[in-house]
Amino acid sequence: MSCVLPEADERPRLERSATLAGVDAARVAQLDEVMAAAAALDPVATARHAEAAAAAAQRAARTLPEFVRTDLEQRAWAVLGRVMDPEVPVVSLIDLGIVRELSELPVPVSDRPAAPQGQGVHVVLTPTYSGCPATELIETLVHEAMARAGITRVSIERRLAPAWSSAWISPGGRAALRDYGIVPPVHDSIVGMASRGACGGSSASAGSVVLHFVPREQFAPLDCPRCDSRNTERISAFGSTACKALYRCRACREPFEYFKPI
């Protein structure tokens, strides 16, 4: 979910259409009010999220995958680099590795005299898990971000195989998670899957993926994201969401979340 920084004397608002994806207009309006109040109470957090979106866009621009070929595809990739994860607003869809492919749609014959108005892209997304409640919201955010960028036709394909892996989180995304106070998955470096990341990695392009099962008890101690101490302990298998666990640092006494490996 993205929040736009307000101009002078303007209330913060959600850049999200109430009619897309069958969202009820009254509930969205109510959510806008909540977001506006939260932004007014914590403008520092709002500014931090905006800075995180700009940093994520820069990371996306530096890591164009091979399948991004045309100018339109590059522009669309940059747009996706600013679409932040609704649950963790410091990492983008590209940082998380859920953007699998991106290609330009052919311009319909009827639109060719006005080609810019007929521009379109096909985006393949792999949700972090098939039942993720944010999947439809993410697709809505993609549609809206593309529309604001002048890309009027967007085809979204939801691809479930190969299944998403936490190995697909980019190095920049991992750093952003840690700076935000969430320890990124640690077993990827152990099983050597990082090189098979998102967007056409070797395993994905071959149509298969190797699953590695690592007993959680064998993990090395987690470094506290606040003081770097390894004197940490798990206090709950689940954090704010099912994909995270809750830990505590015995040194600085601060709690933190751990993004569990998948």
Backbone as numpy.savetxt, mean C-alpha at the origin, in Angstrom:
# Nx Ny Nz CAx CAy CAz Cx Cy Cz
-6.64 4.87 2.72 -7.49 6.05 2.72 -6.61 7.27 2.72
-6.78 8.19 1.82 -5.92 9.34 1.71 -6.63 10.57 2.22
-5.87 11.44 2.85 -6.44 12.69 3.37 -5.71 13.84 2.73
-6.44 14.84 2.24 -5.85 15.99 1.57 -5.63 17.09 2.58
-4.41 17.67 2.61 -4.14 18.78 3.50 -5.00 19.98 3.13
-5.60 20.64 4.10 -6.50 21.74 3.78 -5.77 23.01 3.39
-6.41 23.81 2.55 -5.96 25.17 2.34 -6.38 25.99 3.55
-6.03 27.27 3.55 -6.39 28.13 4.66 -7.91 28.17 4.82
-8.37 28.00 6.07 -9.80 28.06 6.40 -10.61 26.99 5.68
-9.97 25.91 5.27 -10.69 24.84 4.61 -10.59 23.58 5.44
-11.71 22.91 5.61 -11.74 21.69 6.42 -11.13 20.53 5.65
-10.28 19.70 6.30 -9.75 18.52 5.61 -10.88 17.62 5.14
-10.67 16.94 4.05 -11.71 16.08 3.51 -11.09 14.87 2.87
-11.88 13.84 2.73 -11.44 12.63 2.05 -11.64 12.79 0.56
-10.61 12.48 -0.22 -10.73 12.51 -1.67 -11.26 11.16 -2.12
-12.56 10.95 -1.91 -13.13 9.66 -2.23 -14.58 9.84 -2.61
-15.00 9.35 -3.73 -16.37 9.48 -4.19 -17.29 8.57 -3.38
-18.48 9.09 -3.06 -19.43 8.32 -2.27 -20.18 7.29 -3.10
-20.06 7.37 -4.40 -20.84 6.47 -5.24 -20.05 5.30 -5.77
-18.72 5.38 -5.75 -17.91 4.29 -6.28 -17.98 3.09 -5.35
-17.91 1.91 -5.98 -17.84 0.63 -5.26 -19.04 0.42 -4.34
-20.15 1.05 -4.64 -21.36 0.82 -3.87 -21.30 1.34 -2.45
-20.46 2.34 -2.20 -20.33 2.87 -0.84 -21.52 3.76 -0.52
-22.08 3.61 0.66 -23.24 4.41 1.05 -22.82 5.85 1.31
-23.51 6.80 0.69 -23.12 8.21 0.76 -23.20 8.75 2.17
-24.21 8.37 2.92 -24.36 8.90 4.28 -23.23 8.44 5.17
-22.82 7.17 5.04 -21.73 6.65 5.87 -20.41 7.32 5.51
-20.19 7.57 4.22 -18.97 8.25 3.81 -18.95 9.68 4.34
-20.08 10.35 4.28 -20.15 11.71 4.81 -19.82 11.73 6.30
-20.34 10.72 7.01 -20.04 10.62 8.44 -18.55 10.36 8.67
-17.97 9.51 7.84 -16.55 9.22 7.96 -15.71 10.46 7.64
-16.16 11.26 6.67 -15.47 12.51 6.35 -15.43 13.43 7.56
-16.53 13.48 8.30 -16.58 14.33 9.48 -15.59 13.84 10.53
-15.50 12.52 10.70 -14.56 11.96 11.67 -13.13 12.28 11.26
-12.83 12.11 9.95 -11.48 12.39 9.47 -11.14 13.87 9.62
-12.11 14.73 9.36 -11.88 16.17 9.51 -11.56 16.52 10.95
-12.31 15.93 11.88 -12.07 16.20 13.29 -10.70 15.67 13.72
-10.34 14.46 13.23 -9.04 13.89 13.58 -7.90 14.75 13.04
-8.05 15.23 11.81 -7.00 16.06 11.22 -6.86 17.38 11.96
-7.99 17.93 12.40 -7.94 19.19 13.14 -7.25 19.00 14.49
-7.46 17.83 15.11 -6.84 17.57 16.40 -5.37 17.22 16.26
-4.99 16.62 15.15 -3.62 16.17 14.97 -3.08 16.58 13.61
-2.87 17.88 13.37 -2.36 18.32 12.07 -0.97 17.79 11.77
-0.19 17.49 12.81 1.16 16.97 12.60 1.09 15.61 11.92
0.17 14.75 12.39 0.02 13.44 11.78 -0.46 13.56 10.34
-1.37 14.50 10.09 -1.86 14.72 8.73 -0.72 15.14 7.81
0.12 16.06 8.28 1.25 16.50 7.48 2.24 15.36 7.27
2.42 14.53 8.28 3.36 13.40 8.17 2.89 12.41 7.11
1.58 12.17 7.06 1.05 11.25 6.06 1.21 11.82 4.66
1.05 13.14 4.52 1.25 13.76 3.22 2.71 13.65 2.79
3.62 13.85 3.72 5.05 13.70 3.41 5.37 12.26 3.05
4.73 11.30 3.73 4.96 9.90 3.43 4.50 9.56 2.02
3.38 10.16 1.58 2.90 9.92 0.22 3.88 10.46 -0.81
4.45 11.63 -0.54 5.43 12.20 -1.46 6.68 11.33 -1.52
7.12 10.82 -0.38 8.30 9.95 -0.35 8.02 8.64 -1.08
6.80 8.09 -0.92 6.45 6.85 -1.60 6.43 7.06 -3.11
5.96 8.21 -3.56 5.94 8.50 -5.00 7.36 8.57 -5.55
8.28 9.14 -4.78 9.68 9.20 -5.22 10.29 7.81 -5.30
9.94 6.94 -4.34 10.45 5.57 -4.40 9.93 4.85 -5.64
8.66 5.08 -5.96 8.08 4.44 -7.14 8.76 4.92 -8.42
9.06 6.21 -8.47 9.71 6.76 -9.67 11.10 6.19 -9.88
11.77 5.80 -8.78 13.12 5.26 -8.89 13.14 3.78 -9.23
12.01 3.11 -9.14 11.98 1.66 -9.32 10.95 1.25 -10.36
11.04 1.80 -11.54 10.12 1.42 -12.62 10.43 -0.02 -13.06
9.44 -0.92 -13.01 9.68 -2.29 -13.47 9.73 -2.36 -14.98
10.19 -3.48 -15.50 10.38 -3.64 -16.94 9.08 -3.49 -17.71
7.96 -3.89 -17.11 6.72 -3.87 -17.88 6.13 -2.46 -18.03
6.67 -1.47 -17.34 6.23 -0.09 -17.51 7.02 0.51 -18.66
6.37 0.65 -19.81 7.10 1.01 -21.03 6.70 2.38 -21.58
5.41 2.66 -21.70 4.97 3.89 -22.36 4.92 5.05 -21.37
4.81 6.26 -21.92 4.72 7.45 -21.06 3.48 7.38 -20.18
2.38 6.90 -20.73 1.15 6.78 -19.95 1.33 5.79 -18.80
1.99 4.68 -19.08 2.21 3.69 -18.02 3.11 4.25 -16.93
4.12 5.04 -17.32 4.98 5.66 -16.32 4.20 6.64 -15.47
3.31 7.40 -16.10 2.50 8.35 -15.33 1.55 7.61 -14.39
0.97 6.53 -14.87 0.07 5.75 -14.02 0.83 5.12 -12.86
2.05 4.65 -13.11 2.88 4.07 -12.05 3.16 5.11 -10.97
3.45 6.35 -11.41 3.69 7.42 -10.44 2.43 7.70 -9.61
1.27 7.62 -10.25 0.01 7.82 -9.53 -0.16 6.74 -8.47
0.09 5.49 -8.82 -0.05 4.39 -7.88 0.94 4.52 -6.72
2.08 5.15 -7.01 3.06 5.36 -5.95 2.59 6.31 -4.87
1.51 7.05 -5.13 0.96 7.97 -4.14 -0.32 7.43 -3.49
-0.79 6.27 -3.93 -1.97 5.67 -3.31 -1.50 4.86 -2.11
-1.83 5.35 -0.93 -1.31 4.75 0.29 -2.23 3.65 0.80
-1.64 2.72 1.53 -2.41 1.63 2.14 -3.38 2.22 3.15
-4.66 1.84 3.11 -5.62 2.42 4.05 -5.32 2.14 5.51
-4.68 1.00 5.81 -4.42 0.64 7.20 -3.10 1.22 7.71
-2.10 1.33 6.84 -0.80 1.86 7.23 -0.46 2.98 6.24
-0.82 4.22 6.53 -0.75 5.30 5.54 0.65 5.84 5.25
1.70 5.06 5.53 3.05 5.51 5.19 3.67 4.64 4.10
2.94 3.62 3.65 3.43 2.77 2.56 2.39 2.76 1.45
2.87 2.76 0.21 1.97 2.78 -0.93 1.65 1.37 -1.41
0.74 1.30 -2.36 0.42 0.00 -2.96 1.64 -0.62 -3.62
2.50 0.23 -4.17 3.72 -0.26 -4.81 4.71 -0.73 -3.74
4.83 0.02 -2.64 5.70 -0.41 -1.54 5.31 -1.80 -1.05
4.01 -2.06 -0.96 3.53 -3.34 -0.46 3.66 -4.46 -1.48
3.86 -4.11 -2.74 4.02 -5.12 -3.77 2.71 -5.73 -4.24
1.59 -5.05 -4.02 0.32 -5.63 -4.47 -0.02 -5.21 -5.90
0.75 -4.27 -6.47 0.57 -3.92 -7.88 1.40 -4.90 -8.71
0.74 -5.81 -9.38 1.44 -6.88 -10.07 1.82 -6.52 -11.50
0.90 -5.86 -12.21 1.15 -5.49 -13.60 0.45 -4.18 -13.90
0.92 -3.52 -14.95 0.31 -2.27 -15.40 0.53 -2.17 -16.91
-0.55 -1.96 -17.65 -0.43 -1.87 -19.10 -1.42 -0.85 -19.63
-1.07 -0.27 -20.77 -1.93 0.74 -21.39 -3.05 0.07 -22.17
-4.26 0.58 -22.01 -5.40 0.09 -22.76 -5.43 0.74 -24.14
-5.81 0.01 -25.17 -5.94 0.64 -26.49 -7.04 1.69 -26.47
-6.83 2.76 -27.22 -7.82 3.84 -27.30 -8.96 3.39 -28.20
-10.20 3.46 -27.73 -11.31 3.07 -28.59 -11.34 3.90 -29.88
-11.80 3.30 -30.96 -11.83 3.99 -32.25 -12.61 5.29 -32.15
-13.70 5.28 -31.42 -14.53 6.49 -31.31 -13.84 7.63 -30.59
-12.81 7.31 -29.78 -12.11 8.34 -29.01 -10.81 8.79 -29.64
-10.42 8.20 -30.77 -9.09 8.50 -31.31 -8.90 9.96 -31.71
-9.92 10.67 -32.20 -9.68 12.10 -32.47 -9.37 12.89 -31.21
-9.78 12.39 -30.05 -9.49 13.06 -28.78 -8.81 12.06 -27.86
-7.65 11.58 -28.27 -6.97 10.49 -27.59 -6.74 10.73 -26.10
-6.32 11.96 -25.65 -6.08 12.14 -24.21 -7.31 11.81 -23.37
-8.53 12.10 -23.91 -9.73 11.81 -23.14 -10.02 10.31 -23.11
-9.42 9.56 -24.02 -9.68 8.13 -24.06 -8.57 7.29 -23.46
-7.60 7.94 -22.81 -6.49 7.20 -22.24 -6.97 6.26 -21.14
-6.35 5.11 -21.07 -6.73 4.16 -20.04 -5.63 3.17 -19.74
-5.71 2.57 -18.56 -4.71 1.59 -18.14 -5.40 0.39 -17.51
-4.72 -0.74 -17.59 -5.16 -1.98 -16.95 -4.22 -2.24 -15.78
-4.76 -2.37 -14.59 -3.96 -2.56 -13.38 -4.31 -3.90 -12.76
-3.29 -4.70 -12.47 -3.48 -5.99 -11.82 -3.06 -5.85 -10.36
-3.98 -6.14 -9.45 -3.72 -6.04 -8.02 -3.85 -7.42 -7.37
-2.94 -7.71 -6.46 -3.03 -8.93 -5.66 -3.19 -8.51 -4.21
-4.37 -8.72 -3.61 -4.56 -8.32 -2.21 -3.64 -9.11 -1.29
-3.37 -8.53 -0.13 -2.48 -9.20 0.82 -3.05 -10.54 1.26
-4.36 -10.65 1.34 -5.00 -11.95 1.46 -6.40 -11.83 0.89
-6.97 -12.94 0.46 -8.19 -12.91 -0.33 -9.37 -12.29 0.40
-9.38 -12.34 1.72 -10.49 -11.78 2.48 -10.21 -10.42 3.06
-9.19 -9.73 2.58 -8.82 -8.43 3.15 -9.98 -7.45 3.02
-10.44 -6.85 4.12 -11.59 -5.95 4.05 -11.29 -4.64 3.32
-10.01 -4.35 3.09 -9.64 -3.10 2.42 -9.54 -3.25 0.90
-9.77 -4.45 0.38 -9.56 -4.69 -1.05 -10.42 -3.78 -1.92
-11.72 -3.70 -1.65 -12.60 -2.86 -2.46 -12.26 -1.40 -2.29
-11.90 -0.99 -1.08 -11.52 0.40 -0.85 -10.27 0.74 -1.64
-9.29 -0.15 -1.67 -8.07 0.08 -2.43 -8.39 0.26 -3.91
-9.25 -0.58 -4.45 -9.63 -0.45 -5.85 -10.32 0.88 -6.11
-11.15 1.33 -5.17 -11.80 2.63 -5.30 -10.79 3.75 -5.29
-9.80 3.67 -4.40 -8.76 4.69 -4.32 -7.95 4.76 -5.61
-7.70 3.59 -6.23 -6.98 3.57 -7.50 -7.79 4.29 -8.57
-9.06 3.97 -8.67 -9.93 4.64 -9.65 -9.90 6.15 -9.45
-10.03 6.59 -8.23 -10.09 8.03 -7.96 -8.76 8.72 -8.25
-7.65 8.09 -7.85 -6.34 8.69 -8.10 -6.08 8.82 -9.59
-6.43 7.81 -10.36 -6.25 7.86 -11.81 -7.12 8.96 -12.42
-8.36 9.07 -11.95 -9.26 10.10 -12.49 -8.71 11.49 -12.23
-8.16 11.71 -11.03 -7.59 13.02 -10.72 -6.39 13.33 -11.60
-5.69 12.27 -12.04 -4.52 12.45 -12.91 -4.91 12.54 -14.38
-6.21 12.49 -14.69 -6.66 12.59 -16.07 -6.69 11.29 -16.83
-6.49 10.17 -16.13 -6.58 8.86 -16.76 -8.00 8.36 -16.55
-8.80 8.47 -17.60 -10.24 8.33 -17.45 -10.75 6.90 -17.52
-9.98 6.00 -18.11 -10.43 4.60 -18.21 -9.46 3.71 -17.43
-9.98 3.02 -16.45 -9.16 2.16 -15.60 -9.83 0.80 -15.48
-9.10 -0.22 -15.87 -9.56 -1.60 -15.71 -8.72 -2.25 -14.63
-9.39 -2.75 -13.58 -8.68 -3.37 -12.47 -8.97 -4.86 -12.45
-7.91 -5.64 -12.43 -8.02 -7.10 -12.32 -7.52 -7.52 -10.95
-8.32 -8.31 -10.25 -7.92 -8.82 -8.95 -7.36 -10.23 -9.13
-6.06 -10.39 -8.96 -5.39 -11.66 -9.20 -4.97 -12.29 -7.87
-5.41 -13.50 -7.64 -5.14 -14.17 -6.36 -4.01 -15.19 -6.42
-3.51 -15.50 -7.62 -2.43 -16.48 -7.75 -1.35 -15.92 -8.68
-0.09 -15.97 -8.26 0.37 -16.47 -6.97 -0.07 -15.58 -5.82
-0.26 -16.17 -4.66 -0.72 -15.41 -3.50 0.34 -14.40 -3.08
-0.14 -13.29 -2.53 0.78 -12.25 -2.06 1.67 -12.80 -0.96
2.89 -12.32 -0.93 3.85 -12.70 0.11 4.46 -11.44 0.71
4.73 -11.48 2.00 5.39 -10.34 2.63 6.79 -10.13 2.08
7.31 -11.09 1.32 8.61 -10.92 0.65 8.53 -9.86 -0.43
7.31 -9.50 -0.86 7.16 -8.53 -1.94 7.20 -7.09 -1.45
7.24 -6.87 -0.15 7.36 -5.51 0.36 8.73 -4.96 -0.02
8.75 -3.77 -0.59 10.00 -3.21 -1.09 10.91 -2.79 0.07
12.22 -2.67 -0.18 13.11 -2.18 0.88 12.69 -0.81 1.42
12.28 0.08 0.51 11.82 1.39 0.97 10.57 1.28 1.82
9.68 0.35 1.45 8.49 0.13 2.25 8.81 -0.41 3.63
9.80 -1.31 3.70 10.21 -1.85 4.99 10.75 -0.75 5.90
11.56 0.13 5.31 12.12 1.23 6.09 11.01 2.16 6.58
10.03 2.43 5.71 8.92 3.29 6.10 8.10 2.68 7.22
7.87 1.37 7.15 7.15 0.69 8.22 7.87 0.83 9.55
9.18 0.61 9.52 9.95 0.69 10.76 9.94 2.11 11.33
10.09 3.11 10.46 10.04 4.49 10.92 8.69 4.83 11.53
7.65 4.15 11.05 6.29 4.38 11.54 6.05 3.66 12.87
6.96 2.75 13.23 6.83 2.02 14.49 6.36 0.60 14.35
6.32 0.08 13.10 5.92 -1.30 12.85 7.12 -2.08 12.32
7.51 -3.13 13.00 8.65 -3.92 12.54 8.23 -4.73 11.32
8.96 -4.61 10.21 8.59 -5.36 9.00 8.91 -6.84 9.15
8.34 -7.70 8.29 8.61 -9.15 8.38 10.10 -9.42 8.28
10.58 -10.37 9.09 12.02 -10.62 9.12 12.42 -11.92 8.44
11.49 -12.83 8.19 11.92 -14.13 7.68 12.24 -14.11 6.20
11.92 -13.05 5.48 12.18 -13.02 4.04 13.67 -13.14 3.74
14.49 -12.46 4.53 15.92 -12.54 4.29 16.46 -13.94 4.59
15.77 -14.65 5.52 16.22 -16.00 5.86 15.96 -16.96 4.71
14.77 -16.85 4.09 14.42 -17.79 3.04 14.83 -17.30 1.66
15.37 -16.07 1.58 15.91 -15.58 0.32 14.86 -15.32 -0.73
13.69 -14.80 -0.33 12.64 -14.54 -1.29 12.58 -13.10 -1.74
13.36 -12.23 -1.15 13.25 -10.80 -1.46 13.49 -10.52 -2.93
14.35 -11.30 -3.57 14.64 -11.06 -4.99 13.48 -11.46 -5.88
12.49 -12.17 -5.32 11.33 -12.57 -6.11 10.16 -11.65 -5.81
10.43 -10.38 -5.71 9.42 -9.43 -5.28 8.31 -9.22 -6.27
7.54 -8.19 -6.00 6.36 -7.91 -6.79 6.71 -7.44 -8.18
5.68 -7.35 -8.99 5.78 -6.76 -10.32 6.63 -7.57 -11.27
6.25 -8.79 -11.45 6.91 -9.59 -12.48 8.18 -10.26 -12.03
8.29 -10.59 -10.72 9.46 -11.30 -10.25 9.55 -12.68 -10.87
10.69 -13.34 -10.70 10.93 -14.60 -11.40 9.88 -15.65 -11.09
9.49 -15.77 -9.81 8.51 -16.79 -9.47 7.15 -16.46 -10.05
6.76 -15.17 -9.97 5.44 -14.78 -10.45 5.35 -14.96 -11.95
6.40 -14.57 -12.67 6.35 -14.67 -14.12 6.36 -16.12 -14.59
6.89 -17.00 -13.76 6.91 -18.41 -14.13 5.61 -19.11 -13.79
4.71 -18.39 -13.09 3.42 -18.96 -12.76 3.44 -19.85 -11.54
4.51 -19.79 -10.74 4.59 -20.61 -9.53 5.33 -19.84 -8.46
5.15 -20.26 -7.23 5.84 -19.62 -6.13 6.17 -20.70 -5.09
7.33 -20.57 -4.48 7.76 -21.54 -3.48 7.35 -21.02 -2.11
6.66 -21.85 -1.35 6.25 -21.48 -0.01 7.28 -22.00 0.99
7.63 -21.14 1.95 8.57 -21.51 2.99 7.87 -21.40 4.34
8.00 -22.43 5.13 7.38 -22.43 6.45 8.48 -22.35 7.49
8.46 -21.26 8.28 9.49 -21.03 9.28 8.81 -20.98 10.64
9.12 -21.91 11.55 8.50 -21.86 12.88 8.76 -20.52 13.54
7.73 -19.91 14.07 7.88 -18.57 14.64 8.81 -18.57 15.85
8.89 -19.71 16.56 9.75 -19.76 17.73 11.24 -19.66 17.36
11.57 -19.90 16.09 12.97 -19.87 15.68 13.41 -18.49 15.23
12.52 -17.53 15.22 12.89 -16.19 14.78 13.91 -15.57 15.74
14.80 -14.77 15.18 15.70 -14.00 16.02 14.89 -12.94 16.77
15.37 -12.47 17.92 14.64 -11.42 18.65 14.44 -10.20 17.76
13.31 -9.54 17.91 13.00 -8.36 17.11 13.66 -7.14 17.71
14.21 -6.29 16.86 14.75 -5.02 17.31 13.62 -4.03 17.55
13.62 -3.39 18.68 12.62 -2.37 18.97 12.75 -1.23 17.96
11.67 -0.81 17.30 11.78 0.27 16.31 12.01 1.64 16.93
11.96 1.72 18.26 12.12 3.01 18.92 13.50 3.18 19.56
14.04 2.11 20.17 15.34 2.25 20.82 16.37 1.24 20.31
15.97 0.35 19.36 16.86 -0.64 18.75 17.29 -1.76 19.70
16.72 -1.82 20.88 17.06 -2.91 21.80 16.47 -4.22 21.30
17.18 -5.33 21.55 16.67 -6.65 21.22 16.03 -7.33 22.43
15.93 -6.61 23.51 15.30 -7.15 24.71 13.79 -6.92 24.59
13.17 -7.71 23.70 11.75 -7.53 23.40 10.99 -8.83 23.63
9.68 -8.72 23.77 8.84 -9.89 23.99 7.50 -9.71 23.30
6.92 -10.84 22.86 5.59 -10.79 22.28 4.55 -10.88 23.38
3.58 -9.99 23.34 2.54 -10.01 24.37 1.18 -10.41 23.79
1.07 -10.43 22.46 -0.16 -10.90 21.84 0.13 -11.34 20.42
-0.50 -12.42 19.97 -0.31 -12.91 18.61 -0.97 -12.01 17.59
-1.84 -11.11 18.05 -2.55 -10.22 17.14 -2.47 -8.79 17.64
-2.26 -7.89 16.68 -2.22 -6.48 17.01 -3.51 -5.80 16.59
-3.40 -4.61 15.98 -4.59 -3.88 15.55 -5.32 -4.60 14.42
-4.58 -5.42 13.67 -5.17 -6.25 12.62 -4.61 -7.66 12.74
-5.24 -8.62 12.06 -4.82 -10.01 12.17 -3.43 -10.25 11.60
-2.98 -9.37 10.68 -1.68 -9.58 10.05 -0.52 -9.06 10.88
-0.81 -8.48 12.04 0.25 -7.95 12.89 0.17 -8.57 14.28
1.32 -8.67 14.94 1.41 -9.14 16.33 1.85 -7.98 17.21
1.53 -8.05 18.48 1.86 -6.98 19.41 3.04 -7.40 20.29
4.05 -6.54 20.31 5.27 -6.78 21.10 5.48 -5.64 22.09
6.43 -5.87 23.01 6.81 -4.85 23.97 8.31 -4.88 24.16
8.89 -3.71 24.26 10.32 -3.60 24.52 10.55 -3.51 26.01
11.38 -4.42 26.53 11.66 -4.39 27.97 12.60 -3.25 28.33
13.35 -2.74 27.35 14.31 -1.68 27.65 13.62 -0.32 27.78
12.88 0.07 26.74 12.23 1.39 26.78 10.78 1.31 27.23
10.27 0.06 27.40 8.92 -0.20 27.89 7.82 0.21 26.91
8.19 0.50 25.66 7.19 0.91 24.67 6.65 -0.30 23.91
5.33 -0.32 23.64 4.78 -1.39 22.79 5.02 -1.07 21.32
5.03 -2.10 20.50 5.13 -1.91 19.05 4.52 -3.11 18.35
4.19 -2.93 17.08 3.58 -4.00 16.30 4.60 -4.62 15.36
4.35 -5.87 15.02 5.20 -6.61 14.10 4.34 -7.12 12.95
4.75 -6.79 11.74 4.04 -7.26 10.55 4.45 -8.71 10.32
3.54 -9.64 10.59 3.88 -11.07 10.54 4.18 -11.52 9.11
5.17 -12.40 8.94 5.50 -12.89 7.61 4.41 -13.79 7.04
4.19 -13.66 5.77 3.22 -14.50 5.06 3.91 -15.14 3.88
